[in-house]
Structures are given as C-alpha cells and as structure tokens.
Amino acid sequence: MPTTPLSLAEQLYLLSYDPTRKRFTGSGERGLLLRAAALLDSARSARHGVRPEGIAEADAAAVALAAAARLRTVVGRADAKQRKDRIEALTARTGPVPKALRKAVDSQHAATAASGG
C-alpha cells in the first residue's frame, strides 16, 4: 500500500506531543501553528519550482513555524538562542507566514496576560 508523506500541519501536530510529559504542549498556540502550517502548505503546493539546495523546503518551514510558535518540543529556549541565525535563515526562506504567526502568538499571550490568565 503506498503511503503519502504527512502534511506540514500533520507533522507539527505530532511534534507538539511531549512523550516525557505524555501530553500535548503549546495548547494556546497549536491552533495558530496548525493554521499557519496549512496556509504555508497550500501556498507551497501552488508554487512550481526548484527545491532549494540543502535543507528541504518542508523541513525549513517546519522549523520556522515551530520556532515562531515557540513550540519547545522542537526548538527549546537554549537551542533558539544558540541557533538564532540558522532559524532566521530558514524563516527567510519560508516567507511571511512565520513572522505573522509570531505576531499572532505574541498577541494571544498579551491578551491572556491582560485578562489575568
């Protein structure tokens, strides 16, 4: 039976599970993350073109979106600081979606903090 690769949204959903804690992480951001991944998948599938050398486009997008959503199971705090330049380079290859996701996550955190939650 042929298998199809997982979509970016499916990959990120699975990556949001923390097996150590036996639960999903980033519950507040997961919806935004998955919508951004679906948007990026549809935009990417609409493009015809050559895949850049090095890291696959899907992998670059996964890292960029996970970092933007601060999904710590993928990009920990220390890792994000240590590899900031690399994450920024991958984000630049991905387009405007990770930056928009980061703004949405920051807004959501600010709204939660303002409401005392």
Order of alpha helices (4+ residues) and beta strands (2+ residues): alpha-beta-beta-alpha-alpha-alpha-alpha-alpha
